[in-house]
Amino acid sequence: MIYALRWNCFNASKKRLPDAVFKSKALKQVTLRTKTMKGQYINNKGQVEPWKAHYDKYGRIKALTDYNAGNKARGVPDTYHTYEW
């Protein structure tokens, strides 16, 4: 779903998404009835960090999971954040 929302930013002449698409994590507010979104964030070291966000029925973020894909070998666990409204 995140890719569908960000597809509008697609620049057909460059045949790639702009860098700004990957510089942020999950949206805090989305359209009603959106349950989950997945995406990737590129940190300041250039490493890809996948994430998955969960939303309530009003489109507000209620939980975010940061998957530490590059740090599993070092024993760094995935991080799960919760939000209250």
FIKE-409954 format. One record per atom (N, C-alpha, C): residue number from 0; residue in one letter; chain; atom name; x, y, z. Coordinates in steps of 0.2 Angstrom, whole numbers, plus 5000, padded with zeros to 4 digits. Example, Ala and Ser with C-alpha at 12.3 -4.5 7.8 and 13.67 -1.06 7.14 Angstrom:
<nodes>
  num  residuo  cadena  atomo    c1    c2    c3
    0        a       A      N  5066  4972  5039
    0        a       A     CA  5062  4978  5039
    0        a       A      C  5066  4984  5039
    1        s       A      N  5064  4989  5035
    1        s       A     CA  5068  4995  5036
    1        s       A      C  5064  5000  5039
</nodes>
This chain:
<nodes>
  num  residuo  cadena  atomo    c1    c2    c3
    0        m       A      N  5004  4994  5000
    0        m       A     CA  5000  5000  5000
    0        m       A      C  5004  5006  5000
    1        i       A      N  5010  5006  5004
    1        i       A     CA  5014  5012  5004
    1        i       A      C  5017  5014  4997
    2        y       A      N  5018  5009  4993
    2        y       A     CA  5021  5010  4986
    2        y       A      C  5015  5013  4982
    3        a       A      N  5009  5011  4983
    3        a       A     CA  5003  5014  4979
    3        a       A      C  5003  5021  4981
    4        l       A      N  5003  5023  4987
    4        l       A     CA  5003  5030  4989
    4        l       A      C  5009  5034  4986
    5        r       A      N  5015  5031  4987
    5        r       A     CA  5020  5035  4984
    5        r       A      C  5022  5034  4977
    6        w       A      N  5018  5031  4973
    6        w       A     CA  5019  5030  4966
    6        w       A      C  5018  5036  4963
    7        n       A      N  5014  5041  4965
    7        n       A     CA  5012  5047  4962
    7        n       A      C  5019  5051  4962
    8        c       A      N  5024  5050  4966
    8        c       A     CA  5030  5053  4966
    8        c       A      C  5035  5051  4961
    9        f       A      N  5033  5046  4957
    9        f       A     CA  5037  5042  4952
    9        f       A      C  5038  5047  4946
   10        n       A      N  5045  5048  4945
   10        n       A     CA  5047  5052  4940
   10        n       A      C  5049  5048  4933
   11        a       A      N  5044  5048  4929
   11        a       A     CA  5045  5043  4923
   11        a       A      C  5051  5044  4919
   12        s       A      N  5054  5051  4919
   12        s       A     CA  5060  5052  4915
   12        s       A      C  5066  5049  4918
   13        k       A      N  5066  5048  4924
   13        k       A     CA  5072  5045  4928
   13        k       A      C  5071  5038  4929
   14        k       A      N  5065  5035  4928
   14        k       A     CA  5063  5028  4929
   14        k       A      C  5065  5025  4936
   15        r       A      N  5064  5030  4941
   15        r       A     CA  5065  5028  4948
   15        r       A      C  5061  5032  4953
   16        l       A      N  5060  5030  4959
   16        l       A     CA  5057  5034  4964
   16        l       A      C  5062  5039  4967
   17        p       A      N  5060  5045  4969
   17        p       A     CA  5064  5050  4971
   17        p       A      C  5067  5048  4978
   18        d       A      N  5073  5050  4980
   18        d       A     CA  5076  5048  4986
   18        d       A      C  5072  5050  4992
   19        a       A      N  5068  5055  4992
   19        a       A     CA  5064  5058  4998
   19        a       A      C  5059  5052  5000
   20        v       A      N  5057  5048  4995
   20        v       A     CA  5052  5043  4997
   20        v       A      C  5055  5038  5002
   21        f       A      N  5061  5037  5003
   21        f       A     CA  5064  5032  5007
   21        f       A      C  5068  5035  5013
   22        k       A      N  5067  5042  5014
   22        k       A     CA  5070  5045  5020
   22        k       A      C  5065  5046  5026
   23        s       A      N  5059  5043  5025
   23        s       A     CA  5055  5044  5031
   23        s       A      C  5052  5037  5033
   24        k       A      N  5050  5036  5039
   24        k       A     CA  5047  5030  5041
   24        k       A      C  5039  5030  5040
   25        a       A      N  5035  5026  5043
   25        a       A     CA  5028  5026  5043
   25        a       A      C  5025  5032  5044
   26        l       A      N  5019  5033  5040
   26        l       A     CA  5015  5039  5041
   26        l       A      C  5011  5039  5048
   27        k       A      N  5010  5044  5051
   27        k       A     CA  5007  5044  5057
   27        k       A      C  4999  5044  5056
   28        q       A      N  4997  5046  5051
   28        q       A     CA  4990  5046  5049
   28        q       A      C  4989  5044  5042
   29        v       A      N  4984  5040  5040
   29        v       A     CA  4983  5037  5034
   29        v       A      C  4975  5037  5033
   30        t       A      N  4973  5035  5027
   30        t       A     CA  4966  5035  5025
   30        t       A      C  4962  5030  5030
   31        l       A      N  4956  5031  5031
   31        l       A     CA  4952  5027  5035
   31        l       A      C  4952  5020  5032
   32        r       A      N  4951  5015  5037
   32        r       A     CA  4951  5008  5036
   32        r       A      C  4958  5005  5033
   33        t       A      N  4963  5009  5033
   33        t       A     CA  4970  5006  5031
   33        t       A      C  4972  5002  5037
   34        k       A      N  4973  4996  5037
   34        k       A     CA  4975  4992  5043
   34        k       A      C  4983  4991  5043
   35        t       A      N  4987  4990  5038
   35        t       A     CA  4994  4989  5039
   35        t       A      C  4997  4993  5032
   36        m       A      N  5003  4994  5033
   36        m       A     CA  5008  4997  5028
   36        m       A      C  5015  4994  5029
   37        k       A      N  5018  4993  5024
   37        k       A     CA  5025  4991  5024
   37        k       A      C  5029  4995  5020
   38        g       A      N  5035  4996  5022
   38        g       A     CA  5040  5000  5018
   38        g       A      C  5047  4999  5020
   39        q       A      N  5051  5003  5017
   39        q       A     CA  5058  5003  5018
   39        q       A      C  5061  5010  5020
   40        y       A      N  5065  5011  5024
   40        y       A     CA  5069  5017  5026
   40        y       A      C  5076  5016  5025
   41        i       A      N  5079  5021  5022
   41        i       A     CA  5086  5021  5021
   41        i       A      C  5090  5025  5027
   42        n       A      N  5093  5023  5031
   42        n       A     CA  5096  5026  5037
   42        n       A      C  5102  5031  5034
   43        n       A      N  5105  5034  5039
   43        n       A     CA  5111  5039  5037
   43        n       A      C  5117  5035  5035
   44        k       A      N  5117  5028  5036
   44        k       A     CA  5123  5024  5034
   44        k       A      C  5122  5021  5027
   45        g       A      N  5116  5022  5024
   45        g       A     CA  5114  5019  5018
   45        g       A      C  5112  5012  5018
   46        q       A      N  5110  5010  5024
   46        q       A     CA  5107  5003  5025
   46        q       A      C  5100  5004  5025
   47        v       A      N  5097  4999  5022
   47        v       A     CA  5089  4998  5021
   47        v       A      C  5087  4995  5028
   48        e       A      N  5082  4998  5030
   48        e       A     CA  5078  4996  5036
   48        e       A      C  5071  4995  5035
   49        p       A      N  5069  4989  5034
   49        p       A     CA  5061  4988  5033
   49        p       A      C  5057  4989  5039
   50        w       A      N  5051  4991  5038
   50        w       A     CA  5046  4993  5044
   50        w       A      C  5039  4990  5042
   51        k       A      N  5035  4989  5047
   51        k       A     CA  5028  4988  5046
   51        k       A      C  5024  4992  5051
   52        a       A      N  5019  4996  5049
   52        a       A     CA  5015  5000  5053
   52        a       A      C  5008  4997  5053
   53        h       A      N  5005  4997  5059
   53        h       A     CA  4998  4995  5060
   53        h       A      C  4994  5001  5062
   54        y       A      N  4988  5002  5059
   54        y       A     CA  4983  5007  5060
   54        y       A      C  4977  5005  5063
   55        d       A      N  4973  5010  5067
   55        d       A     CA  4967  5009  5070
   55        d       A      C  4962  5010  5064
   56        k       A      N  4955  5009  5066
   56        k       A     CA  4950  5010  5061
   56        k       A      C  4949  5018  5059
   57        y       A      N  4952  5022  5062
   57        y       A     CA  4952  5029  5060
   57        y       A      C  4958  5032  5056
   58        g       A      N  4963  5027  5055
   58        g       A     CA  4969  5029  5051
   58        g       A      C  4974  5031  5055
   59        r       A      N  4974  5031  5062
   59        r       A     CA  4980  5033  5066
   59        r       A      C  4984  5027  5068
   60        i       A      N  4991  5029  5068
   60        i       A     CA  4996  5024  5069
   60        i       A      C  4995  5021  5076
   61        k       A      N  4995  5014  5077
   61        k       A     CA  4994  5012  5084
   61        k       A      C  5001  5007  5085
   62        a       A      N  5004  5005  5080
   62        a       A     CA  5010  5001  5082
   62        a       A      C  5015  5001  5076
   63        l       A      N  5021  5001  5077
   63        l       A     CA  5026  5001  5072
   63        l       A      C  5032  4996  5073
   64        t       A      N  5033  4992  5069
   64        t       A     CA  5039  4987  5070
   64        t       A      C  5044  4989  5065
   65        d       A      N  5050  4990  5068
   65        d       A     CA  5056  4991  5064
   65        d       A      C  5060  4985  5064
   66        y       A      N  5061  4982  5058
   66        y       A     CA  5065  4976  5057
   66        y       A      C  5072  4978  5056
   67        n       A      N  5077  4975  5060
   67        n       A     CA  5084  4977  5060
   67        n       A      C  5087  4972  5055
   68        a       A      N  5086  4972  5049
   68        a       A     CA  5088  4967  5044
   68        a       A      C  5096  4967  5044
   69        g       A      N  5099  4972  5045
   69        g       A     CA  5107  4972  5045
   69        g       A      C  5110  4970  5051
   70        n       A      N  5106  4970  5057
   70        n       A     CA  5109  4968  5063
   70        n       A      C  5107  4962  5066
   71        k       A      N  5104  4957  5062
   71        k       A     CA  5102  4951  5065
   71        k       A      C  5108  4947  5067
   72        a       A      N  5113  4947  5063
   72        a       A     CA  5119  4943  5064
   72        a       A      C  5122  4946  5071
   73        r       A      N  5121  4952  5073
   73        r       A     CA  5124  4955  5079
   73        r       A      C  5120  4954  5085
   74        g       A      N  5114  4951  5084
   74        g       A     CA  5110  4949  5089
   74        g       A      C  5105  4955  5091
   75        v       A      N  5105  4960  5087
   75        v       A     CA  5100  4966  5089
   75        v       A      C  5093  4964  5087
   76        p       A      N  5088  4964  5092
   76        p       A     CA  5082  4962  5090
   76        p       A      C  5078  4967  5086
   77        d       A      N  5072  4965  5083
   77        d       A     CA  5067  4970  5080
   77        d       A      C  5064  4974  5086
   78        t       A      N  5062  4980  5084
   78        t       A     CA  5060  4985  5089
   78        t       A      C  5052  4986  5087
   79        y       A      N  5048  4986  5092
   79        y       A     CA  5041  4986  5092
   79        y       A      C  5039  4992  5096
   80        h       A      N  5036  4997  5093
   80        h       A     CA  5034  5004  5096
   80        h       A      C  5026  5004  5096
   81        t       A      N  5023  5006  5101
   81        t       A     CA  5016  5007  5102
   81        t       A      C  5014  5014  5103
   82        y       A      N  5009  5017  5100
   82        y       A     CA  5007  5024  5101
   82        y       A      C  5000  5024  5104
   83        e       A      N  4998  5029  5108
   83        e       A     CA  4992  5030  5111
   83        e       A      C  4989  5037  5109
   84        w       A      N  4982  5037  5107
   84        w       A     CA  4979  5043  5105
   84        w       A      C  4974  5045  5110
</nodes>
